[in-house]
C-alpha cells in the first residue's frame, strides 16, 4: 500500500501579534526525513503542531495522512495509567490488523469464489494485508520489547504508573509508543532529549527504517547528520524558509554559500542604487530651469543646447526609472545573525597554586562517587556519562551549591565561580531582558559590555519581558550574565541545550581559548566529538 505524503501549503500562524509562520509550504513524501533548523522562536515547534493538527493555522492548509504520529511534549494519558496500558494502546492497531486478517481469512474460506460477495472480501483482505505488512504487525510484540530495551526502558516494570516515572522515562516511553505503532507519517519535537548515546543511536536506526515521511525538530547535530534526507531552515532568508537536500554537514556548507550570495547581492544592489541616485541628482542639476548658459554656449554652441538638454533629461528619467524599479525589487538586508562575541569566557587567575579546586573521596549518596579530581587554573574539562550518572551533581559540588556528605573539597582562596544551570529561572519575569542584564551586572559593566554586543539576543528582544522570552532566549540571557563578568572557574551544565546549531558551534569554539578554567557537563555528541581538552566520566554514588 503506497504511503501517503504530508503536505502543507502557504501556512501562516500569528502568535502574540508576531508572525511565527509566514507562508511556509512543505511536502514530506514517503521515505523523506526532514529536519527543521532555526533559532529558538523561529517556529519549529509551531510548524509541527500545525502539521499535526494540534494547532490551527491562521492561513494556508495541511493535508495529512489519517495515520499520523506526533511526539507530544506531554503524554496524552493521566498519571495513573500503567506502562502496560500505554504499550497496549501502541500495539492496538497491529493486533486489530491480525484479528481482522483472521476474520477475513475465515470469511474467504466460507464464501465460494463464484459468490458475488467473494470479490469484496478478497479486496478487503488484500488491503488489510498490505496495511499489516507496512506496520509489521506480526512482529509488533517483539518490536515493542526491542524498542523498550533500545530506549533504556527494558528494566521498567510494566505495572508502574506514569506518575511514578521520571520526566525522562515518560518522554522515552512516549517515543517508544510511536516507534511500536509505526505510523505512516511521524512528527517529532526534539526526539533525542533524555536519550543517552546508545538510545540515540538506536533511535537513528529506527527512524531510518521508517517507510513513511518523518518531519522533526532537533538541536542534536549528530542526529541531524545521521538521518536527514532534507533540512528546512526557518530562519530569515532571501525567499523565506529554504529547503536543503542532504544531511547537516551538507546543510552547513550550503548555508554558508547562500549567506555569502545574499550578502553579495545586497551589497551590489545598494552600490548600484547609490550610483543611480548620484547620477539622477547630478543630471537633474544640469537640466535645472534656472541654470545659466556656460561660456561655451555663449561662444556659439548655444544651438546645441536644446539637443544636449534633451539628452540629459532622458538620462535623468532613465536613471530615475531604474532607481525606482531597483528600490521596488531590491532584496532585503540580510538580518544580522546571532554571533557569540563574548571574548574571554573566564577571568585570568593571579599567580598562586596551580590548582583551583581539588576533590578527594567525594560521595553524594545515590548521586555521585568520585575518588579524585583536580581542576587547574587553565583547565578545559568535559564531564560525560549517561543520564543520572552525576554530571550535574558534580558541577553543583564544584560550584559550592551542594555540600558533600563524605570526602574533601578544597578551593583556592578568593576563587570566583559561576555556573550555567540547565534551568534558566529569573526572579522578576516582568523585567525586560535589558533591565535584567543591567541589574545583574551593574550599570557600569552593562555600559562597558552591552547585552546586544554579546550576540546572544536579537536587539528586538532586549525590551521584551523575560517571562515572554522562549526557553532558548532565557538560556542565552543567563549565559550573557555569566560572560559579561567572567569568573575564574566557569561551570556549564548542558550549555548547548536550546541553542541553535550555529550558536553551539561558536560557543564551542569560544570554549577552547582564553584564561581561567572551564568545566562542561554535556551529553551533546557533536560537542564531545570536537572536544580537545581533558575528559572524565561521572559515576553514580
C-alpha positions, 0 to 999 in steps of 0.5 A: 500500500503506497504511503501517503505524503504530508503536505502543507501549503502557504501556512501562516500562524500569528502568535502574540501579534508576531508572525511565527509562520509566514507562508511556509509550504512543505511536502514530506513524501514517503521515505523523506526525513526532514529536519527543521533548523532555526533559532529558538522562536523561529517556529519549529515547534509551531510548524509541527503542531500545525502539521499535526493538527494540534494547532490551527493555522491562521492561513494556508492548509495541511493535508495529512495522512489519517495515520499520523504520529506526533511526539507530544511534549506531554503524554496524552494519558493521566498519571495513573495509567500503567506502562502496560496500558500505554504499550497496549494502546501502541500495539492496538492497531497491529493486533486489530490488523491480525484479528481482522486478517483472521476474520477475513481469512475465515470469511474467504474460506466460507464464501465460494469464489463464484459468490458475488460477495467473494470479490469484496472480501478478497479486496478487503483482505488484500488491503488489510494485508498490505496495511499489516505488512507496512506496520509489521504487525506480526512482529509488533510484540517483539518490536515493542520489547526491542524498542523498550530495551533500545530506549533504556526502558527494558528494566521498567516494570510494566505495572508502574504508573506514569506518575511514578516515572521520571520526566525522562522515562515518560518522554522515552516511553512516549517515543517508544509508543510511536516507534511500536505503532509505526505510523505512516507519517511521524512528527517529532519535537526534539526526539533525542532529549533524555536519550543517552548515546546508545538510545540515540543511536538506536533511535537513528536506526529506527527512524531510518527504517521508517517507510513513511515521511518523518518531519522533526525538530532537533538541536542534536547535530549528530542526529541531524547528520545521521538521518536527514534526507532534507533540512528546512531552515526557518530562519530569515532568508532571501525567499523565506524558509529554504529547503536543503537536500542532504544531511547537516554537514551538507546543510552547513556548507550550503548555508554558508554559500547562500549567506555569502550570495545574499550578502553579495547581492545586497551589497551590489544592489545598494552600490548600484542604487547609490550610483543611480541616485548620484547620477539622477541628482547630478543630471537633474542639476544640469537640466535645472530651469534656472541654470545659466548658459556656460561660456561655451554656449555663449561662444556659439554652441548655444544651438546645441543646447536644446539637443544636449538638454534633451539628452540629459533629461532622458538620462535623468528619467532613465536613471530615475526609472531604474532607481525606482524599479531597483528600490521596488525589487531590491532584496532585503538586508540580510538580518544580522545573525546571532554571533557569540562575541563574548571574548574571554569566557573566564577571568585570568587567575593571579599567580598562586597554586596551580590548582583551583579546586581539588576533590578527594573521596567525594560521595553524594549518596545515590548521586555521585562517587568520585575518588579524585579530581583536580581542576587547574587554573587553565583547565578545559574539562568535559564531564560525560556519562549517561543520564543520572550518572552525576554530571550535574551533581558534580558541577553543583559540588564544584560550584559550592551549591551542594555540600558533600556528605563524605570526602574533601573539597578544597578551593583556592582562596578568593576563587570566583565561580559561576555556573550555567544551570540547565534551568534558566529561572529569573526572579522578576519575569516582568523585567525586560531582558535589558533591565535584567542584564543591567541589574545583574551586572551593574550599570557600569559593566552593562555600559562597558559590555552591552547585552546586544554586543554579546550576540546572544539576543536579537536587539528586538528582544532586549525590551521584551519581558523575560517571562515572554522570552522562549526557553532558548532566549532565557538560556542565552540571557543567563549565559550573557550574565555569566560572560559579561563578568567572567569568573575564574572557574566557569561551570556549564551544565548542558550549555548547548541545550536550546541553542541553535546549531550555529550558536553551539558551534561558536560557543564551542569554539569560544570554549577552547581559548582564553584564561581561567578554567572551564568545566562542561557537563554535556551529553551533546555528541557533536560537542564531545566529538570536537572536544580537545581538552581533558575528559572524565566520566561521572559515576553514580554514588 
